[in-house]
Amino acid sequence: MNSLSADRLMTPPTTQLIDMAEWSHHFAAEILIPGDLAVDLTAGRGYDCLFLSRCVDSNHHGCVLAFDIQAEAIDSTYERLETNEIRASRISRPQQIEESGVFLINASHERLSLFLPRPPKVILGNLGYLPGGDHTITTQAHSSLHMLKAALEELQPQGRLILVVYTGHSGAPEESTVITTYLKQLHPRHWHIITMRPFLSESAPYLLVVEKRHQPKSVRDRLLEKRISQPAQ
């Protein structure tokens, strides 16, 4: 473990115990090192993107991709990064992604696979609406499920998908149910999954952390193994 990671691990969350956004940062910082690729699924106001960029040292070594369907969120994130002297670019095509830097994509996180240059170490997101924005524009069950499947497929082994799931907006119960139902189908041989939620408030945001233990074998690989193991006739 490098000293940067060790310093972050020894520093406990400094905000409230029930702040799931702070815990999401903690679980990301446990495994990210300079040079890694990280993804911010929902750029929002730029707080997560700024945090990830510092973890991977995006100005020199690492790379962060940040998605959001709202131009307001992309602009807000760009301004926050610029204020903190983090190099960022707005892009519309995967060919524009470089080895290092932060790349802001005004598109749905459903398009995750299209833009990834390599398997990411951390994929982080907040499911809900833009803070201080239009609360009628929210993440949706169908697009979040599509994103979830893509994220789990693309994640590198020992990487983590980290989601803060908000429950107060229209469609939130359906979105939460779709996500948790799908995750319950995953095999413990290939995945570790934990959830954290405030004990005394059922309506509060909760945290999901999904860690890929091993790369699940494709149907083709399983068929090949079965054919090889069968004795010749």
Short mmCIF file of the C-alpha atoms (twelve columns), coordinates in Angstrom:
data_MODEL
# 
_entry.id   MODEL 
# 
loop_
_atom_site.group_PDB 
_atom_site.id 
_atom_site.type_symbol 
_atom_site.label_atom_id 
_atom_site.label_alt_id 
_atom_site.label_comp_id 
_atom_site.label_asym_id 
_atom_site.label_seq_id 
_atom_site.Cartn_x 
_atom_site.Cartn_y 
_atom_site.Cartn_z 
_atom_site.pdbx_PDB_model_num 
ATOM 1   C CA . MET A 1   0.000   0.000   0.000   1 
ATOM 2   C CA . ASN A 2   1.403   3.396   -0.905  1 
ATOM 3   C CA . SER A 3   1.725   6.155   1.697   1 
ATOM 4   C CA . LEU A 4   -0.990  8.280   0.064   1 
ATOM 5   C CA . SER A 5   -3.542  5.486   0.379   1 
ATOM 6   C CA . ALA A 6   -2.395  4.725   3.927   1 
ATOM 7   C CA . ASP A 7   -2.862  8.342   4.990   1 
ATOM 8   C CA . ARG A 8   -6.397  8.395   3.595   1 
ATOM 9   C CA . LEU A 9   -7.288  5.081   5.242   1 
ATOM 10  C CA . MET A 10  -6.114  6.284   8.643   1 
ATOM 11  C CA . THR A 11  -8.271  9.372   8.394   1 
ATOM 12  C CA . PRO A 12  -11.870 8.565   9.396   1 
ATOM 13  C CA . PRO A 13  -14.834 10.357  7.824   1 
ATOM 14  C CA . THR A 14  -14.944 13.843  9.339   1 
ATOM 15  C CA . THR A 15  -18.639 14.581  8.832   1 
ATOM 16  C CA . GLN A 16  -21.749 12.998  10.285  1 
ATOM 17  C CA . LEU A 17  -21.810 9.232   10.724  1 
ATOM 18  C CA . ILE A 18  -24.875 8.983   8.476   1 
ATOM 19  C CA . ASP A 19  -23.378 10.992  5.593   1 
ATOM 20  C CA . MET A 20  -23.393 8.342   2.866   1 
ATOM 21  C CA . ALA A 21  -21.580 10.610  0.383   1 
ATOM 22  C CA . GLU A 22  -18.639 10.820  2.776   1 
ATOM 23  C CA . TRP A 23  -18.626 7.049   3.192   1 
ATOM 24  C CA . SER A 24  -18.659 6.623   -0.586  1 
ATOM 25  C CA . HIS A 25  -15.447 8.646   -0.738  1 
ATOM 26  C CA . HIS A 26  -13.916 6.514   1.990   1 
ATOM 27  C CA . PHE A 27  -14.555 3.265   0.095   1 
ATOM 28  C CA . ALA A 28  -13.180 4.785   -3.112  1 
ATOM 29  C CA . ALA A 29  -10.035 6.126   -1.443  1 
ATOM 30  C CA . GLU A 30  -9.272  2.688   0.008   1 
ATOM 31  C CA . ILE A 31  -8.315  1.335   -3.408  1 
ATOM 32  C CA . LEU A 32  -7.562  4.262   -5.751  1 
ATOM 33  C CA . ILE A 33  -3.952  5.215   -6.492  1 
ATOM 34  C CA . PRO A 34  -2.383  7.733   -8.888  1 
ATOM 35  C CA . GLY A 35  -2.680  6.517   -12.461 1 
ATOM 36  C CA . ASP A 36  -6.014  4.719   -12.018 1 
ATOM 37  C CA . LEU A 37  -9.142  5.286   -14.090 1 
ATOM 38  C CA . ALA A 38  -12.243 6.334   -12.122 1 
ATOM 39  C CA . VAL A 39  -15.758 7.176   -13.283 1 
ATOM 40  C CA . ASP A 40  -18.244 9.662   -11.854 1 
ATOM 41  C CA . LEU A 41  -21.654 8.523   -13.097 1 
ATOM 42  C CA . THR A 42  -23.445 11.711  -12.027 1 
ATOM 43  C CA . ALA A 43  -21.233 14.805  -12.158 1 
ATOM 44  C CA . GLY A 44  -23.731 16.970  -10.266 1 
ATOM 45  C CA . ARG A 45  -21.994 19.905  -8.605  1 
ATOM 46  C CA . GLY A 46  -18.540 18.393  -9.019  1 
ATOM 47  C CA . TYR A 47  -17.721 17.324  -5.470  1 
ATOM 48  C CA . ASP A 48  -17.262 13.624  -6.306  1 
ATOM 49  C CA . CYS A 49  -15.400 14.418  -9.517  1 
ATOM 50  C CA . LEU A 50  -12.969 16.675  -7.671  1 
ATOM 51  C CA . PHE A 51  -12.408 14.001  -5.034  1 
ATOM 52  C CA . LEU A 52  -11.765 11.271  -7.618  1 
ATOM 53  C CA . SER A 53  -9.417  13.506  -9.604  1 
ATOM 54  C CA . ARG A 54  -7.274  14.042  -6.518  1 
ATOM 55  C CA . CYS A 55  -7.231  10.311  -5.714  1 
ATOM 56  C CA . VAL A 56  -5.912  9.358   -9.164  1 
ATOM 57  C CA . ASP A 57  -3.770  12.517  -9.633  1 
ATOM 58  C CA . SER A 58  -5.514  13.345  -12.889 1 
ATOM 59  C CA . ASN A 59  -3.292  16.344  -13.638 1 
ATOM 60  C CA . HIS A 60  -0.286  14.046  -14.055 1 
ATOM 61  C CA . HIS A 61  -1.136  10.344  -14.111 1 
ATOM 62  C CA . GLY A 62  -4.748  9.236   -13.739 1 
ATOM 63  C CA . CYS A 63  -8.005  9.726   -15.573 1 
ATOM 64  C CA . VAL A 64  -11.583 10.539  -14.535 1 
ATOM 65  C CA . LEU A 65  -14.671 10.352  -16.723 1 
ATOM 66  C CA . ALA A 66  -17.727 12.251  -15.462 1 
ATOM 67  C CA . PHE A 67  -21.198 11.866  -16.964 1 
ATOM 68  C CA . ASP A 68  -24.318 13.994  -16.594 1 
ATOM 69  C CA . ILE A 69  -27.351 14.546  -18.807 1 
ATOM 70  C CA . GLN A 70  -27.683 18.165  -17.642 1 
ATOM 71  C CA . ALA A 71  -25.426 20.838  -19.140 1 
ATOM 72  C CA . GLU A 72  -25.835 22.803  -15.907 1 
ATOM 73  C CA . ALA A 73  -24.139 19.993  -13.989 1 
ATOM 74  C CA . ILE A 74  -21.271 19.737  -16.480 1 
ATOM 75  C CA . ASP A 75  -20.714 23.505  -16.289 1 
ATOM 76  C CA . SER A 76  -20.846 23.468  -12.485 1 
ATOM 77  C CA . THR A 77  -18.359 20.588  -12.310 1 
ATOM 78  C CA . TYR A 78  -16.003 22.277  -14.766 1 
ATOM 79  C CA . GLU A 79  -16.021 25.475  -12.686 1 
ATOM 80  C CA . ARG A 80  -15.300 23.582  -9.465  1 
ATOM 81  C CA . LEU A 81  -12.391 21.739  -11.046 1 
ATOM 82  C CA . GLU A 82  -11.002 24.926  -12.570 1 
ATOM 83  C CA . THR A 83  -11.200 26.701  -9.211  1 
ATOM 84  C CA . ASN A 84  -9.161  23.869  -7.688  1 
ATOM 85  C CA . GLU A 85  -6.611  23.885  -10.537 1 
ATOM 86  C CA . ILE A 86  -7.684  20.512  -11.923 1 
ATOM 87  C CA . ARG A 87  -7.328  20.164  -15.692 1 
ATOM 88  C CA . ALA A 88  -10.655 19.244  -17.324 1 
ATOM 89  C CA . SER A 89  -12.079 18.986  -20.841 1 
ATOM 90  C CA . ARG A 90  -15.609 18.763  -22.179 1 
ATOM 91  C CA . ILE A 91  -15.806 15.953  -24.730 1 
ATOM 92  C CA . SER A 92  -18.435 14.298  -26.924 1 
ATOM 93  C CA . ARG A 93  -16.464 11.374  -28.426 1 
ATOM 94  C CA . PRO A 94  -14.398 8.599   -26.787 1 
ATOM 95  C CA . GLN A 95  -11.505 9.362   -29.153 1 
ATOM 96  C CA . GLN A 96  -10.986 12.631  -27.242 1 
ATOM 97  C CA . ILE A 97  -9.993  10.838  -24.021 1 
ATOM 98  C CA . GLU A 98  -6.294  11.010  -23.127 1 
ATOM 99  C CA . GLU A 99  -4.138  9.067   -20.653 1 
ATOM 100 C CA . SER A 100 -4.581  11.657  -17.914 1 
ATOM 101 C CA . GLY A 101 -7.067  14.389  -17.119 1 
ATOM 102 C CA . VAL A 102 -10.744 14.808  -16.282 1 
ATOM 103 C CA . PHE A 103 -13.183 14.403  -19.152 1 
ATOM 104 C CA . LEU A 104 -16.728 15.736  -18.792 1 
ATOM 105 C CA . ILE A 105 -19.424 14.068  -20.881 1 
ATOM 106 C CA . ASN A 106 -22.861 15.669  -21.310 1 
ATOM 107 C CA . ALA A 107 -24.640 12.328  -21.770 1 
ATOM 108 C CA . SER A 108 -26.432 9.629   -19.819 1 
ATOM 109 C CA . HIS A 109 -24.382 7.180   -17.788 1 
ATOM 110 C CA . GLU A 110 -26.085 4.515   -19.911 1 
ATOM 111 C CA . ARG A 111 -23.318 5.252   -22.453 1 
ATOM 112 C CA . LEU A 112 -20.600 4.248   -19.996 1 
ATOM 113 C CA . SER A 113 -19.223 1.346   -22.048 1 
ATOM 114 C CA . LEU A 114 -18.912 3.467   -25.180 1 
ATOM 115 C CA . PHE A 115 -16.487 5.896   -23.541 1 
ATOM 116 C CA . LEU A 116 -14.317 3.661   -21.350 1 
ATOM 117 C CA . PRO A 117 -10.716 3.407   -22.650 1 
ATOM 118 C CA . ARG A 118 -9.897  0.598   -20.185 1 
ATOM 119 C CA . PRO A 119 -11.456 -1.095  -17.135 1 
ATOM 120 C CA . PRO A 120 -11.983 1.411   -14.290 1 
ATOM 121 C CA . LYS A 121 -10.907 0.817   -10.695 1 
ATOM 122 C CA . VAL A 122 -13.846 2.770   -9.205  1 
ATOM 123 C CA . ILE A 123 -17.257 3.714   -10.586 1 
ATOM 124 C CA . LEU A 124 -19.087 6.113   -8.278  1 
ATOM 125 C CA . GLY A 125 -22.496 7.744   -8.536  1 
ATOM 126 C CA . ASN A 126 -25.435 9.348   -6.761  1 
ATOM 127 C CA . LEU A 127 -28.883 8.266   -7.876  1 
ATOM 128 C CA . GLY A 128 -31.407 11.063  -7.494  1 
ATOM 129 C CA . TYR A 129 -31.526 14.642  -8.773  1 
ATOM 130 C CA . LEU A 130 -29.134 17.557  -9.202  1 
ATOM 131 C CA . PRO A 131 -28.756 19.433  -5.878  1 
ATOM 132 C CA . GLY A 132 -30.180 22.904  -6.305  1 
ATOM 133 C CA . GLY A 133 -31.477 22.012  -9.776  1 
ATOM 134 C CA . ASP A 134 -34.727 20.853  -11.333 1 
ATOM 135 C CA . HIS A 135 -36.041 18.092  -9.081  1 
ATOM 136 C CA . THR A 136 -38.229 16.723  -11.876 1 
ATOM 137 C CA . ILE A 137 -35.096 15.607  -13.730 1 
ATOM 138 C CA . THR A 138 -33.955 12.454  -11.932 1 
ATOM 139 C CA . THR A 139 -32.180 9.202   -12.552 1 
ATOM 140 C CA . GLN A 140 -34.610 6.523   -13.751 1 
ATOM 141 C CA . ALA A 141 -35.021 2.827   -13.029 1 
ATOM 142 C CA . HIS A 142 -34.553 1.643   -16.621 1 
ATOM 143 C CA . SER A 143 -31.431 3.725   -17.321 1 
ATOM 144 C CA . SER A 144 -29.917 2.980   -13.911 1 
ATOM 145 C CA . LEU A 145 -30.362 -0.761  -14.477 1 
ATOM 146 C CA . HIS A 146 -28.691 -0.477  -17.879 1 
ATOM 147 C CA . MET A 147 -25.841 1.464   -16.256 1 
ATOM 148 C CA . LEU A 148 -25.548 -1.090  -13.441 1 
ATOM 149 C CA . LYS A 149 -25.130 -4.007  -15.846 1 
ATOM 150 C CA . ALA A 150 -22.541 -2.116  -17.898 1 
ATOM 151 C CA . ALA A 151 -20.622 -0.973  -14.812 1 
ATOM 152 C CA . LEU A 152 -20.339 -4.495  -13.407 1 
ATOM 153 C CA . GLU A 153 -19.204 -5.826  -16.782 1 
ATOM 154 C CA . GLU A 154 -16.569 -3.124  -17.296 1 
ATOM 155 C CA . LEU A 155 -15.190 -2.903  -13.752 1 
ATOM 156 C CA . GLN A 156 -11.697 -4.327  -13.298 1 
ATOM 157 C CA . PRO A 157 -11.180 -7.208  -10.839 1 
ATOM 158 C CA . GLN A 158 -10.931 -5.905  -7.247  1 
ATOM 159 C CA . GLY A 159 -12.582 -2.702  -8.457  1 
ATOM 160 C CA . ARG A 160 -15.675 -1.192  -6.850  1 
ATOM 161 C CA . LEU A 161 -19.013 0.189   -7.953  1 
ATOM 162 C CA . ILE A 162 -20.130 2.668   -5.265  1 
ATOM 163 C CA . LEU A 163 -23.662 4.086   -5.328  1 
ATOM 164 C CA . VAL A 164 -25.423 6.514   -3.003  1 
ATOM 165 C CA . VAL A 165 -29.120 5.847   -3.564  1 
ATOM 166 C CA . TYR A 166 -31.503 8.685   -2.706  1 
ATOM 167 C CA . THR A 167 -35.081 7.700   -1.929  1 
ATOM 168 C CA . GLY A 168 -37.153 10.897  -1.798  1 
ATOM 169 C CA . HIS A 169 -37.746 11.699  -5.464  1 
ATOM 170 C CA . SER A 170 -40.449 10.495  -7.828  1 
ATOM 171 C CA . GLY A 171 -39.615 7.009   -9.099  1 
ATOM 172 C CA . ALA A 172 -37.036 6.385   -6.369  1 
ATOM 173 C CA . PRO A 173 -38.732 3.290   -4.858  1 
ATOM 174 C CA . GLU A 174 -38.891 1.603   -8.266  1 
ATOM 175 C CA . GLU A 175 -35.270 2.521   -9.021  1 
ATOM 176 C CA . SER A 176 -34.086 1.189   -5.667  1 
ATOM 177 C CA . THR A 177 -36.041 -2.056  -6.083  1 
ATOM 178 C CA . VAL A 178 -34.726 -2.672  -9.593  1 
ATOM 179 C CA . ILE A 179 -31.122 -2.192  -8.472  1 
ATOM 180 C CA . THR A 180 -31.265 -4.290  -5.305  1 
ATOM 181 C CA . THR A 181 -33.210 -7.073  -7.061  1 
ATOM 182 C CA . TYR A 182 -30.534 -7.344  -9.734  1 
ATOM 183 C CA . LEU A 183 -27.665 -7.296  -7.226  1 
ATOM 184 C CA . LYS A 184 -29.237 -10.111 -5.213  1 
ATOM 185 C CA . GLN A 185 -28.847 -12.356 -8.262  1 
ATOM 186 C CA . LEU A 186 -25.059 -11.990 -8.350  1 
ATOM 187 C CA . HIS A 187 -22.940 -14.955 -7.260  1 
ATOM 188 C CA . PRO A 188 -20.889 -14.470 -4.048  1 
ATOM 189 C CA . ARG A 189 -18.009 -16.305 -5.717  1 
ATOM 190 C CA . HIS A 190 -17.528 -13.325 -7.999  1 
ATOM 191 C CA . TRP A 191 -18.845 -10.389 -5.957  1 
ATOM 192 C CA . HIS A 192 -18.734 -8.840  -2.502  1 
ATOM 193 C CA . ILE A 193 -21.642 -6.492  -1.765  1 
ATOM 194 C CA . ILE A 194 -22.343 -4.379  1.302   1 
ATOM 195 C CA . THR A 195 -25.019 -1.831  2.075   1 
ATOM 196 C CA . MET A 196 -25.063 0.945   4.671   1 
ATOM 197 C CA . ARG A 197 -28.091 2.924   5.754   1 
ATOM 198 C CA . PRO A 198 -29.105 5.049   8.759   1 
ATOM 199 C CA . PHE A 199 -30.860 2.744   11.207  1 
ATOM 200 C CA . LEU A 200 -33.433 5.271   12.426  1 
ATOM 201 C CA . SER A 201 -34.500 6.734   9.075   1 
ATOM 202 C CA . GLU A 202 -35.886 4.476   6.369   1 
ATOM 203 C CA . SER A 203 -36.237 7.402   3.935   1 
ATOM 204 C CA . ALA A 204 -32.600 8.524   4.182   1 
ATOM 205 C CA . PRO A 205 -30.112 7.872   1.345   1 
ATOM 206 C CA . TYR A 206 -28.272 4.563   1.585   1 
ATOM 207 C CA . LEU A 207 -24.964 3.259   0.250   1 
ATOM 208 C CA . LEU A 208 -24.211 0.257   -1.949  1 
ATOM 209 C CA . VAL A 209 -20.657 -0.974  -2.498  1 
ATOM 210 C CA . VAL A 210 -20.123 -3.769  -5.027  1 
ATOM 211 C CA . GLU A 211 -16.627 -5.219  -5.309  1 
ATOM 212 C CA . LYS A 212 -15.670 -7.510  -8.189  1 
ATOM 213 C CA . ARG A 213 -13.746 -10.445 -6.715  1 
ATOM 214 C CA . HIS A 214 -13.010 -12.209 -10.008 1 
ATOM 215 C CA . GLN A 215 -13.947 -11.698 -13.618 1 
ATOM 216 C CA . PRO A 216 -17.032 -13.899 -14.203 1 
ATOM 217 C CA . LYS A 217 -16.495 -16.289 -17.102 1 
ATOM 218 C CA . SER A 218 -18.465 -15.735 -20.286 1 
ATOM 219 C CA . VAL A 219 -20.821 -18.382 -21.682 1 
ATOM 220 C CA . ARG A 220 -18.271 -19.034 -24.451 1 
ATOM 221 C CA . ASP A 221 -15.464 -19.630 -21.932 1 
ATOM 222 C CA . ARG A 222 -17.600 -22.041 -19.914 1 
ATOM 223 C CA . LEU A 223 -18.510 -24.017 -23.030 1 
ATOM 224 C CA . LEU A 224 -14.857 -24.250 -24.053 1 
ATOM 225 C CA . GLU A 225 -13.838 -25.484 -20.601 1 
ATOM 226 C CA . LYS A 226 -16.589 -28.092 -20.673 1 
ATOM 227 C CA . ARG A 227 -15.484 -29.297 -24.108 1 
ATOM 228 C CA . ILE A 228 -11.825 -29.554 -23.045 1 
ATOM 229 C CA . SER A 229 -12.679 -31.473 -19.855 1 
ATOM 230 C CA . GLN A 230 -14.737 -34.070 -21.707 1 
ATOM 231 C CA . PRO A 231 -12.770 -37.219 -22.694 1 
ATOM 232 C CA . ALA A 232 -12.251 -37.815 -26.405 1 
ATOM 233 C CA . GLN A 233 -14.744 -40.232 -27.937 1 
# 
